[in-house]
Amino acid sequence: MKKAFKVLTTIAVTGSLLASGTGFVTEPVPAAYAAETAQAPSVYIAPIDRAKFLAGSLFDFRVELNHLTAMPSSVSITVNGKDAEQFFGKPLVKTNTDKSQEFTIRDVKINEPGTYEVAVKADNGLAKTVKYEVVLADQGGKKAKNVILFVGDGMAFPDITMSRIMSRGITEGKYNSLLEMDKFDQRAVVTTSGMDALVTDSANSASAYNTGHKSAVNGLGIYPDNTESSLDDPKVETLAEMLKRTRGMSVGVVTTSEIEDATPAAVVSHTRRRSDKPEIAEMLYKLQPEVILGGGSAYFLPKTTPGSKRKDEKNLFDMFQQKGYTIAENATQLKAANAPDKLLGLFHTSDMSVYYDRSTNNKAELKSFTDQPNLWDMTQKALDTLSKNDKGFFLMVEGASIDKQLHPLDWERAAYDTIEMDKAIGVAKRFAEQNGETMIIVTADHSHSVSVAGTYWEGDGKSGREALRTYEDSKFPTYVDSNGDGFPDTPDVDRKLAVVFGSHPDYYEDYKFDAVPTSPTVKNKDGQYVANPAKLANPDDPNRDRFLRSGTISQADSQGVHTADDVPLMAYGPGSQYFKGTMDNTDVFFGMANALGLNASDAKSDGKNWVPLASFVNMMGGTVKFNASTREITIQINDSTVVLNLNSGKATKNGKDVTLEHKFENGTTFVSGSSILEVLAK
């Protein structure tokens, strides 16, 4: 079956105003992009409508005519009225089957910023147009030399709340202290939907952060196409690829999952199927990030080696070692690695064990992998190596098992992994404070339906939902951190957090911590997933249904699922001002590009420091009013009235004409810093 569509930092007090506009998925085959019932002839253009590009970034261009009843004799493809082959300077490669026709150009770019319209017309009446926006990164103000992106996979707002409570404690309604990520001043919320579905998975959401482009569920660094192969879809360049190609910067990928899993893979990969893990391992080798730390060694081992998941005899450990990498297979070896030029550490054949089980030496879960490092030590080792490059670095650090534990509704283990990531954030923050040229972003790729409803207490003999205390009965939980390591001594205390889920199968919840991770469901004889009694402290309890939580999703689902809720973002350091308000996940890429002042083309910036007009005026103590009918902006500041007409471009101050350099982008009016200061000084 075919895979269907598959500002002003240098000017006194305005320096802070610079601005610019892994989840669990069961997927043996790619999801279809086109609606299942849509079989009428249609045109598909990749990249899609409203795609935004950094000028000079590489991408593949593709046009498909699908579900044809007859082949057209002529097809016109133009970009801003110019033949596509002439516009891109490369020939279109034409392919077709009995029901489709395709035109593809690989590795093209648009160097000049502006708006571009792609128009496709066939003589059989098929036609479609899409518009692209090509932008230059902001070159004004202080730029970051390094960027560290922390992704708490599946980290919803409530996950931060419950982790803060368990880690820091709360007394008479006030937290005893805050998490490291709580202390970042710059904050935003991020929307997460992909191009094909409201609810995303970790692949295409992480891909949006790394490319600035939407993708489809299970897609990494691509737009889906109509071929069977998952490795030939139209590619879009990742930030890591750009930084290596244009600047010679170093790249690091650190995770507690398999290094080939969706979020770390998004840094380097181009595939329609996130499960192409042997190929993703080879994509890591192709880009060769200077630091690679996580699990997933099974895809580096030749197939004849026990534990390997490859289908060939390639030994990627040997290949990386021949390229000068220091290899670490456990925490002891990682500790001994003294800031090598290149570092590869894989500490488990699969995902690394979660923090709780690693920290308690839970051998029932760890099995033979008893010497795995923690995330903050991995982060420190990455910084030791990456900071040797005087051209700077990009480091992605993932707290992967937040998501991997929220899926089976094991919120305690998810909270411990959130705290672990927060300690890694603390390592990065101390580095950034000393370095002065490093920006840190903390966000999530998607959300889960987790929420804190109150506390759970059986002290008066009640149990089950009757012991879930809300409102004035939700007395504060009794977690204790006696050794001050930031983690509660035990997740099982007499008064616990009552954490509930909105999107889940039938499962039992008795608020007793599972000594070994346990699936919330089992399959019955009809192949349906039903609540697993093994989740209970007493699986044979004759009254166990008092612990039953009726599911909100299909019995075909074995675990909790992602949600479309917005996720948090926190930023620190030079460039953090680009992250505020409500952002699309693709905007995070452009925020990083702006923070770095990344110029991937020969086009020149206008050299102006553009600042959002309303933010500037409000900071200066003034007010801004907008008249939608006349498209006039009226600014009151001190004793002056400045009026800017967006239709004519003319500006006045107290009735006299003045020159105010401005531009209008994505619903926001920007003015140049020098221009607004000059107007106010007159």
HUPEKA-V494075 format. One record per residue. N is the residue number from 1. PHI is phi as a letter, one per 40 degrees, with the letter a starting at -180 (NA if undefined). Layout:
BEGIN
n->(N;N)
phi->(PHI;PHI)
END
This chain:
BEGIN
n->(1;2;3;4;5;6;7;8;9;10;11;12;13;14;15;16;17;18;19;20;21;22;23;24;25;26;27;28;29;30;31;32;33;34;35;36;37;38;39;40;41;42;43;44;45;46;47;48;49;50;51;52;53;54;55;56;57;58;59;60;61;62;63;64;65;66;67;68;69;70;71;72;73;74;75;76;77;78;79;80;81;82;83;84;85;86;87;88;89;90;91;92;93;94;95;96;97;98;99;100;101;102;103;104;105;106;107;108;109;110;111;112;113;114;115;116;117;118;119;120;121;122;123;124;125;126;127;128;129;130;131;132;133;134;135;136;137;138;139;140;141;142;143;144;145;146;147;148;149;150;151;152;153;154;155;156;157;158;159;160;161;162;163;164;165;166;167;168;169;170;171;172;173;174;175;176;177;178;179;180;181;182;183;184;185;186;187;188;189;190;191;192;193;194;195;196;197;198;199;200;201;202;203;204;205;206;207;208;209;210;211;212;213;214;215;216;217;218;219;220;221;222;223;224;225;226;227;228;229;230;231;232;233;234;235;236;237;238;239;240;241;242;243;244;245;246;247;248;249;250;251;252;253;254;255;256;257;258;259;260;261;262;263;264;265;266;267;268;269;270;271;272;273;274;275;276;277;278;279;280;281;282;283;284;285;286;287;288;289;290;291;292;293;294;295;296;297;298;299;300;301;302;303;304;305;306;307;308;309;310;311;312;313;314;315;316;317;318;319;320;321;322;323;324;325;326;327;328;329;330;331;332;333;334;335;336;337;338;339;340;341;342;343;344;345;346;347;348;349;350;351;352;353;354;355;356;357;358;359;360;361;362;363;364;365;366;367;368;369;370;371;372;373;374;375;376;377;378;379;380;381;382;383;384;385;386;387;388;389;390;391;392;393;394;395;396;397;398;399;400;401;402;403;404;405;406;407;408;409;410;411;412;413;414;415;416;417;418;419;420;421;422;423;424;425;426;427;428;429;430;431;432;433;434;435;436;437;438;439;440;441;442;443;444;445;446;447;448;449;450;451;452;453;454;455;456;457;458;459;460;461;462;463;464;465;466;467;468;469;470;471;472;473;474;475;476;477;478;479;480;481;482;483;484;485;486;487;488;489;490;491;492;493;494;495;496;497;498;499;500;501;502;503;504;505;506;507;508;509;510;511;512;513;514;515;516;517;518;519;520;521;522;523;524;525;526;527;528;529;530;531;532;533;534;535;536;537;538;539;540;541;542;543;544;545;546;547;548;549;550;551;552;553;554;555;556;557;558;559;560;561;562;563;564;565;566;567;568;569;570;571;572;573;574;575;576;577;578;579;580;581;582;583;584;585;586;587;588;589;590;591;592;593;594;595;596;597;598;599;600;601;602;603;604;605;606;607;608;609;610;611;612;613;614;615;616;617;618;619;620;621;622;623;624;625;626;627;628;629;630;631;632;633;634;635;636;637;638;639;640;641;642;643;644;645;646;647;648;649;650;651;652;653;654;655;656;657;658;659;660;661;662;663;664;665;666;667;668;669;670;671;672;673;674;675;676;677;678;679;680;681;682)
phi->(NA;c;c;c;e;d;NA;h;c;c;b;f;c;c;c;c;b;d;a;b;d;NA;c;c;b;c;a;c;b;c;c;c;c;c;d;d;c;c;b;c;d;a;b;b;b;b;c;c;d;g;c;b;b;c;d;g;c;c;a;b;b;a;b;b;b;b;f;c;c;a;c;c;c;a;b;b;b;b;b;f;g;b;d;d;c;c;c;c;g;a;c;c;c;c;b;a;b;c;b;a;a;b;b;b;b;c;f;b;a;b;c;c;c;i;b;b;b;c;b;b;b;b;c;c;g;c;a;a;b;b;b;b;b;b;b;c;c;c;c;c;g;c;b;c;c;b;b;b;b;c;b;c;c;g;c;c;d;c;c;c;c;c;c;c;c;c;c;b;g;b;b;f;g;b;c;c;a;b;c;d;c;c;c;c;c;c;b;a;b;b;c;b;c;c;c;b;a;c;c;c;b;c;c;c;c;c;c;c;c;c;b;g;b;c;a;b;d;g;c;b;g;a;b;c;b;b;c;c;c;c;b;b;c;d;c;b;c;c;d;c;c;c;c;c;c;b;b;g;c;c;b;b;b;b;a;c;c;d;c;c;c;d;c;c;c;c;c;b;b;a;a;c;b;c;c;c;c;c;c;c;d;c;c;c;c;c;c;f;d;c;b;b;b;i;b;g;c;d;c;b;c;c;c;c;c;d;g;c;b;c;b;b;c;c;b;c;c;c;c;c;c;c;c;g;c;c;b;b;b;a;c;c;c;c;c;c;c;b;f;c;c;b;b;b;b;b;b;a;c;b;c;c;c;c;c;d;c;c;c;b;f;c;c;c;b;c;f;c;c;c;b;b;c;c;c;c;c;c;c;c;c;c;c;d;c;c;c;c;c;c;c;h;a;b;b;b;b;b;c;c;c;d;c;c;c;c;d;c;g;c;c;c;c;c;c;c;c;c;c;d;c;c;c;c;c;c;c;c;c;c;c;c;c;c;c;g;b;b;b;b;b;b;a;b;c;a;b;b;c;c;a;c;c;i;b;b;a;b;c;b;g;c;a;g;c;c;c;c;c;b;f;c;c;c;c;c;c;b;c;b;b;c;c;g;c;g;b;c;d;a;c;c;b;c;b;b;c;c;b;b;b;c;b;a;c;d;a;c;b;b;g;b;c;c;c;b;d;b;c;c;b;b;c;c;c;c;g;c;c;b;d;c;c;c;c;c;c;b;c;c;d;c;b;c;c;c;c;c;b;c;c;b;b;c;c;c;c;c;a;c;b;c;b;c;d;c;b;c;a;b;b;a;g;c;g;c;c;c;b;a;g;b;b;c;c;c;c;c;d;c;c;c;c;c;c;c;g;c;b;c;b;c;c;b;c;c;g;c;c;c;b;d;d;c;c;c;c;c;c;c;g;c;b;b;b;b;c;c;c;c;f;b;b;b;b;b;a;f;b;b;b;b;b;b;c;c;c;c;g;c;b;b;b;f;g;b;c;b;b;b;c;a;a;b;b;f;g;b;c;b;b;c;d;c;c;c;c;c;c;c;c;c)
END
